[in-house]
Amino acid sequence: MQALIHYFIELCLLRKGPQDLPASATLLQVLALIYLAVGVLVGSATGQGPAVALVQTLVDLGLLLGLLYVGLYWLGRLPRLAQSGSALVGSGALLSLLVLVPLGMATGGEDSQMTGVAAVLFLALLAWSVVVTGHILRHTLDLTLVQGALIAVAYNLLAYSLLGALFTEA
């Protein structure tokens, strides 16, 4: 387990790629469960109920892996699904855990300076998430880092729009 955590830290530092993971459907399933648990934790920290947070995270996970599957199928690289899916889901869970830091800072009180620092930290984590996803897609799809990051931005916009449309009360 320690080696797996170390791998994801190295992946988030762009020192490892998805090809450094074993191609294991079981690993992808375990990481998907961890991703769901972290999603519920973060959702609960933002004031959502655990059930809503779980459904939102399930939709996000389905969209992420579904689009990855379609892209790899379309390019004829479906054998890369387990490794790249594991890399995306595992790094997503790790970076989502880090979001708890600025969330805690922002809900700590009425200190506007602390809230500002929390907002900057959150944006930095969002940007880093785009870079990490771009790095994974670069290796998975044989792209440049910029191309992978642009796909990551497009995915984030799609996911936020879809989740907003599905879960925003009218």
N, C-alpha and C positions, 0 to 999 in steps of 0.2 A: 504494500500500500504506500509506503514511504517513497518507493521508486516511482510510482505513478504520480504522486503529488509533485515530486521533484521534476518529472517530465513536464507536467503542465506549467510549472513555474518557468522552466526553460523554454517551453513553447511560447508563453506570454512574453518572454524576453527576446523572442525571435531567434533563439539559438537551436531550436529543434523544429522539425516539420512533422506533418501528419504521417509521413512515410516511416517515421521512427517508432510508431505504435504498431502493435500486432493487429492484423486484420481479423478481428474477433467480434462476431455478432453479440456474444455474451458481454464483452466489455462495453459495447455500445449500449446495451440494455441497462447495465448497471449504472453507467454514466448518465443515461436518460433519467433513471430514478433519482440520482443525486441532483440533476438539473431541476427536476420537479420539486424536490424537497427545498432546494435553495430558492426557487421561485416562490414557493409558498411562504418561506421565511421572509424574503424581501417584500412580497406583497403584504404580508401581515404587518411588517414594519412601516409600511406606507399607509396603514389604516384600513386596508381591505380585509374582508373576512377570509379565512383560510379556504373556503369553498370557491369563492370568486378568484382568489389568487391561483388556486389549482387549475381551474378551468382556463384562465388566461395563459398560464404557463403551458398547459397542454396544447392550446391553440398555437402558441409561439413555437413549441417544439415540433408540432406537426407541420407547420409552415416551413420551418428551417430544414427539417429532414426531407420533407416532400419536395421542396424546390431543389435541394441538393440531389435527390434521386433523379428528378426530371433532367437537370443539367448534366449529370453524369451519364444518364441513359442516352440523351441526345448526342453527347460527344463520344459515345462508345467507350466510356471509362467506368462502367458500373462496378468493376471489381475494387475500385477505390472507395466505395461507399462506407464500409465499416471503419476504415482508418480516418477518412476525412470527417465522417459524422462524429466519431469519437473525439477527434481533435476539436471540432466546433462546439460540441456539447460540453466537453470537459473544461475547455477554456472559458466558455460562457458561464459555467457554474462558478468557476474560480473568480472571474471578474465581477460576477453578480454578488458574490460574498463581500467583495471589497466595497461595493456600493453601500453596504451597511454603515461604513465609517461616515461618509458625508450625510447620510440620512440621520444618523445619531447626532451629528453636529447641528443639523438644521432644526431638529425637534428639541434641542437642548434648552431652548428658551427664546427670549425676545431679542437677543444680542444680534443686531443687524450685521456687525462685522463678522461674527461667526457664521451667520447664514450666507454671507457673501463668499467666505472661504469654502463653505460646503458646496455652494453652487459651482465655484471654479473647480473644486475637486471632482465633482460629479461630471462636469464637462470634460475634464482631463481623462477620466475613466471611460467615458463614452468614446472619445477620440482614440484612446488606446485600444478599446474593443474593436473599433473599425480597422485599426492597423493590424491587430492580431488576426482578425477574420480575413483581411486582405492577404496576410502572410500565408494562412492556411489555404486559401483559394489559389494563391500563386502556385503553390506546390501541387495542389490537387488538379488544377485545370491548365497548368503550364502557361501562366499569365505573368505579367509584371506585377509588382507590388501595388502600383497605382491602379491598374485595372482591377485587381482583387479588392482594393479598398473602395473603389467606385461601386463595385457590385455590393459590397458590404453596406455602403451608404444607401443604395437603392433598396436593399433588403430591409434595413432599419426603417426607412420611410414607409415601405409597404406594410411591415409588421405593425408599426405604430398607428398607421391609418386603419388597418383592419381591426386591431384591438380597440382602437378608439370608437370605431363604428359599431362594433359588437357589444362593447361594455360601457359606453357612455349613456347615462340616463337622459332621456329626452325631456 
